[in-house]
């Protein structure tokens, strides 16, 4: 019985200490995300994102990220690949959550710069058709609504819905997506 009581005491002490260390100002984190784009075939349209966060006050944080997006556009029986490489930076605002920041809802606003490649730069298709859109430098703004929960003192699971509005592209200007991620706080 004593072992059980001591184990429970140490567990509660560990939880209390862990909760006290969450969302400290200037604490840095490494974030990795993956998800699907809202398109006709979400299994073939995906993104990978790696980023860095720096906590501010009251659950807010700055974020910087690099992202690779791969999606296909249909032409007859062929899928024409579109690859996008972007860098984004912005700020995430704390909206809702418990006092210990175990579970939070954040909204982020970001600025985006990048490059878009259509069919890997090849303008002609197998049947002689020519792709009129070209590879472009792109820029724009993004928004993200994320539900974040601490798995432990250092690990945060992120469920997010995002959207980007891009200029300089010949393709879709509005690009929504959804994904799942993991952040490691240092």
C-alpha positions as CSV (number, residue, x, y, z in Angstrom):
1,X,0.0,0.0,0.0
2,X,2.9,2.4,0.8
3,X,4.3,1.8,-2.7
4,X,1.0,2.8,-4.2
5,X,0.8,5.9,-2.2
6,X,4.4,7.0,-2.9
7,X,3.9,6.3,-6.6
8,X,0.8,8.4,-6.7
9,X,2.5,11.2,-4.8
10,X,5.5,11.2,-7.2
11,X,3.1,11.1,-10.2
12,X,1.1,14.1,-8.9
13,X,4.3,16.0,-8.1
14,X,5.7,15.2,-11.6
15,X,2.4,16.5,-13.2
16,X,2.5,19.7,-11.2
17,X,6.1,20.4,-12.1
18,X,5.5,19.6,-15.7
19,X,2.5,21.9,-15.9
20,X,4.5,24.7,-14.4
21,X,7.0,24.5,-17.2
22,X,4.6,25.0,-20.1
23,X,4.6,28.0,-22.5
24,X,7.5,29.8,-20.8
25,X,8.3,33.1,-22.5
26,X,11.3,32.7,-24.9
27,X,11.1,28.9,-24.8
28,X,11.8,27.5,-28.3
29,X,10.2,24.5,-30.0
30,X,10.7,22.4,-33.1
31,X,7.5,21.6,-35.0
32,X,6.9,19.0,-37.7
33,X,3.6,18.8,-39.5
34,X,2.1,16.7,-42.3
35,X,-1.4,16.8,-43.9
36,X,-3.6,16.7,-46.9
37,X,-4.8,19.4,-49.2
38,X,-8.5,19.9,-49.6
39,X,-8.7,18.6,-53.2
40,X,-10.4,15.8,-55.1
41,X,-7.8,13.2,-54.2
42,X,-6.4,13.9,-50.7
43,X,-4.3,10.7,-50.6
44,X,-2.1,12.0,-53.5
45,X,-2.1,15.7,-52.4
46,X,-0.1,16.3,-49.3
47,X,2.3,18.7,-47.5
48,X,5.2,18.4,-45.1
49,X,6.2,21.3,-42.9
50,X,9.0,21.9,-40.4
51,X,9.2,25.0,-38.2
52,X,10.4,26.7,-35.2
53,X,8.4,28.4,-32.5
54,X,9.4,31.0,-29.8
55,X,6.9,31.4,-27.0
56,X,5.8,34.9,-26.1
57,X,3.5,36.0,-23.2
58,X,0.0,34.6,-22.4
59,X,0.2,31.5,-24.7
60,X,1.1,33.5,-27.9
61,X,4.1,32.5,-30.0
62,X,6.1,33.4,-33.1
63,X,6.5,30.8,-35.8
64,X,8.8,30.3,-38.8
65,X,8.4,27.3,-41.1
66,X,9.6,25.7,-44.4
67,X,7.1,23.7,-46.3
68,X,6.9,21.3,-49.3
69,X,3.5,20.8,-51.0
70,X,2.8,18.2,-53.6
71,X,-0.5,17.9,-55.5
72,X,-1.8,16.7,-58.8
73,X,-4.1,18.3,-61.4
74,X,-6.0,16.0,-63.7
75,X,-5.5,16.0,-67.4
76,X,-7.2,13.1,-69.3
77,X,-5.8,10.0,-67.5
78,X,-2.7,11.8,-66.4
79,X,-1.9,13.6,-63.1
80,X,0.2,16.8,-63.7
81,X,2.3,17.4,-60.6
82,X,2.5,20.7,-58.9
83,X,5.2,21.2,-56.3
84,X,5.4,24.2,-54.1
85,X,8.3,25.2,-51.8
86,X,7.5,28.0,-49.3
87,X,8.9,29.8,-46.3
88,X,6.5,31.4,-43.9
89,X,6.7,33.5,-40.8
90,X,4.0,34.8,-38.5
91,X,2.4,35.0,-35.1
92,X,0.0,32.7,-33.3
93,X,-2.5,34.1,-30.8
94,X,-3.9,32.2,-27.8
95,X,-7.7,32.0,-28.1
96,X,-9.0,29.5,-25.6
97,X,-7.6,27.0,-23.2
98,X,-7.3,25.9,-19.6
99,X,-5.3,27.9,-17.1
100,X,-2.4,25.4,-17.2
101,X,-2.3,25.4,-21.0
102,X,-2.8,21.6,-21.2
103,X,-5.2,22.2,-24.1
104,X,-5.3,25.3,-26.2
105,X,-6.9,26.7,-29.3
106,X,-4.7,29.1,-31.2
107,X,-5.1,31.2,-34.4
108,X,-2.1,32.2,-36.5
109,X,-1.5,34.8,-39.2
110,X,1.5,34.3,-41.5
111,X,3.3,35.8,-44.5
112,X,4.4,33.4,-47.3
113,X,7.2,33.5,-49.9
114,X,8.0,30.6,-52.2
115,X,8.4,29.0,-55.6
116,X,6.0,26.8,-57.5
117,X,6.9,24.2,-60.1
118,X,4.4,22.8,-62.5
119,X,5.1,19.4,-64.2
120,X,8.8,19.7,-63.1
121,X,9.3,22.5,-65.6
122,X,8.2,20.4,-68.6
123,X,5.8,22.4,-70.9
124,X,4.9,19.5,-73.2
125,X,2.8,16.5,-72.3
126,X,2.9,13.0,-73.8
127,X,0.2,13.8,-76.4
128,X,1.7,17.0,-77.6
129,X,-0.4,19.3,-75.4
130,X,1.3,22.3,-74.0
131,X,1.0,23.5,-70.4
132,X,0.4,27.3,-70.5
133,X,1.1,27.9,-66.9
134,X,4.7,28.4,-65.9
135,X,6.9,28.0,-62.8
136,X,6.5,31.1,-60.7
137,X,7.7,32.8,-57.5
138,X,4.7,33.1,-55.2
139,X,3.8,35.2,-52.2
140,X,0.8,35.6,-50.0
141,X,-0.7,35.2,-46.6
142,X,-1.8,32.3,-44.5
143,X,-4.1,31.5,-41.6
144,X,-4.1,28.6,-39.2
145,X,-6.5,27.4,-36.5
146,X,-4.7,24.9,-34.3
147,X,-5.9,22.7,-31.4
148,X,-2.8,21.9,-29.3
149,X,-2.5,19.5,-26.4
150,X,0.5,18.6,-24.2
151,X,1.3,14.9,-24.3
152,X,4.1,15.5,-21.7
153,X,6.2,18.4,-20.5
154,X,8.0,18.7,-23.8
155,X,5.8,17.2,-26.5
156,X,2.8,18.9,-27.9
157,X,0.3,17.3,-30.4
158,X,-1.2,19.7,-32.9
159,X,-4.4,19.3,-35.0
160,X,-4.7,22.1,-37.4
161,X,-6.8,23.5,-40.2
162,X,-5.0,26.0,-42.5
163,X,-5.5,28.1,-45.5
164,X,-3.2,30.1,-47.8
165,X,-4.0,32.9,-50.3
166,X,-1.3,33.1,-52.9
167,X,-0.5,35.6,-55.6
168,X,1.9,35.2,-58.5
169,X,0.4,31.7,-59.3
170,X,-1.4,30.7,-62.4
171,X,-3.2,27.9,-60.4
172,X,-5.5,28.0,-57.4
173,X,-5.1,31.1,-55.4
174,X,-7.0,29.8,-52.3
175,X,-5.5,26.6,-50.9
176,X,-7.0,25.1,-47.7
177,X,-5.5,22.1,-45.9
178,X,-5.7,20.0,-42.7
179,X,-3.0,18.2,-40.8
180,X,-1.5,16.8,-37.7
181,X,1.8,17.7,-36.1
182,X,4.2,17.3,-33.2
183,X,6.1,20.0,-31.4
184,X,9.1,19.4,-29.1
185,X,9.8,22.3,-26.7
186,X,13.4,22.8,-25.5
